[in-house]
């Protein structure tokens, strides 16, 4: 899991950096001044999830002030959550990617086929698509269109499989039980639910049969069951964790991601518009003879 998380984050970060370089090159050759056309982003909102949840999920002990949600209340909450989830086969998400250290904000387009694949297109203003990241149950692939290189990372190389359904639910702001699917009446028995004494937050922790070897995870929702945060901790490293937080508006969702892996901390924010359900996919990228395949590690070093 640690290796998978690092490689996916690193791939997105480097492809985003490539979009910045491509746009800067265009500006230099066209004579356009950067400040006349671009919005400069120098800061990234901090992820605010209370560290108590990270500790709670890591040691599998409830924080003070939480109590079991009774069966009747759990059933009502489950039905409310399941009803709120739009059924879908394909979906398109459009928005922007913000990362600390990036002076510009690349555009992104995400296309997903339910339980099958995720494609993320990274685009630079005035330039178009500069990179793409694609994931399915077998592999994670990254393509750099600027220097015509690509790489494929086999899921079988990781001790923990990449769960496409989980990745899709993360992007849609939904609860998903890895290996079992989206949360609802059929999967509710796989989690224990706890509520704060002021009924403002609910904590969902997997039961033993839904736990993942090598890591621990949990979900935080508001009192209505709307997902507020997903937290993953790595069992072999006390301080390694990934936190995903959600902030919603009428027609948009901000997803804040904070990954602490070893001595490195990665942060990013996706600003996504409302989903477009059951749409057509991205145009495939043709890898002609000028494209070079690199080992994933060499691909990361090529930027």
C-alpha positions, 0 to 999 in steps of 0.5 A, spaced: 500 500 500 505 504 501 509 503 495 502 504 491 500 510 494 507 513 493 507 511 486 500 514 484 502 521 488 509 521 484 506 520 478 500 525 478 505 530 481 510 529 476 505 530 470 502 536 473 509 539 473 510 537 466 504 541 464 507 547 468 513 547 464 509 546 457 505 552 459 511 556 461 515 554 454 509 556 450 509 563 454 516 564 453 515 563 445 509 567 444 511 573 448 505 573 453 506 575 460 505 570 465 501 575 470 496 577 464 494 570 463 495 566 469 492 566 476 498 564 481 497 560 486 502 560 492 499 556 497 495 550 499 489 550 504 491 545 510 488 539 511 484 540 517 482 533 519 483 532 527 490 528 528 485 524 533 482 520 528 489 518 525 491 515 532 484 512 533 484 508 526 492 506 527 491 503 534 483 501 533 481 504 539 475 509 540 476 517 542 473 519 548 466 522 547 464 516 542 459 511 543 456 505 539 450 507 534 444 502 535 441 498 530 435 502 528 439 508 527 445 504 523 439 502 519 436 509 518 443 512 516 445 506 511 439 507 507 440 515 507 447 514 505 445 509 499 439 513 497 444 519 496 448 515 491 446 516 484 447 510 480 452 510 474 456 506 469 460 511 467 462 518 469 466 524 468 469 529 473 472 536 471 476 541 475 483 543 477 489 540 481 493 544 486 499 542 489 504 546 494 510 548 490 506 549 483 506 556 481 500 554 476 494 550 476 493 545 471 486 543 469 484 535 469 479 531 466 477 524 469 473 519 466 471 512 470 468 506 468 464 503 474 469 498 477 473 497 471 478 503 470 480 510 472 483 515 467 486 522 469 488 527 463 492 533 465 492 539 461 495 545 461 492 552 458 494 554 451 497 547 450 492 541 451 493 535 454 500 533 457 500 527 461 495 522 463 494 517 468 490 510 467 489 505 473 485 498 472 485 492 476 491 490 473 496 496 472 497 503 473 500 507 467 503 514 466 504 517 459 508 524 458 506 526 452 511 532 452 517 528 452 514 521 449 515 517 454 510 512 458 511 507 464 506 501 466 506 499 474 503 492 475 499 491 481 501 484 482 508 488 484 504 490 490 502 486 497 496 490 497 491 490 490 489 496 487 482 497 488 479 501 482 472 501 486 475 504 492 479 509 488 473 511 484 469 512 491 474 517 493 474 521 487 466 521 488 466 522 495 463 516 497 464 510 502 467 504 500 469 498 503 475 495 499 474 488 496 467 489 497 464 495 494 460 501 495 457 502 502 450 500 502 445 495 505 449 490 502 456 492 505 453 495 512 454 489 516 462 490 515 463 496 519 461 498 526 458 505 527 460 510 532 457 517 534 459 523 538 455 525 544 453 531 540 451 527 534 455 531 530 460 526 527 460 519 525 466 514 525 465 508 521 471 502 522 471 496 518 470 489 522 475 484 522 473 481 516 473 487 512 480 489 515 486 490 510 493 486 512 498 492 512 494 498 513 488 500 517 482 505 515 476 508 517 471 514 515 468 520 518 461 523 516 457 528 519 450 526 522 447 526 516 452 520 513 455 525 508 463 523 507 467 528 511 474 524 511 477 518 509 483 516 513 489 510 512 494 508 516 500 504 515 501 498 520 509 498 519 510 505 520 507 509 526 507 515 522 505 514 515 498 516 513 494 518 508 488 523 509 482 525 504 478 530 506 471 533 503 468 540 502 462 541 498 458 546 495 452 546 491 455 544 484 462 543 486 467 539 491 474 540 494 478 534 495 484 535 500 489 530 500 495 529 505 500 523 505 505 523 510 510 517 508 516 516 511 520 523 512 516 526 506 509 529 506 505 530 499 499 535 499 494 536 493 487 539 492 482 537 487 477 542 485 472 538 482 465 540 478 459 536 479 459 529 476 457 528 469 453 521 469 454 516 463 458 520 458 463 518 453 470 516 455 477 520 453 480 519 446 485 514 447 492 516 446 496 512 440 503 510 442 507 511 436 514 509 435 517 515 438 514 513 444 519 510 449 517 505 455 521 506 461 521 502 468 517 506 473 522 509 477 526 511 471 520 514 468 519 518 475 527 520 474 525 523 467 522 529 469 
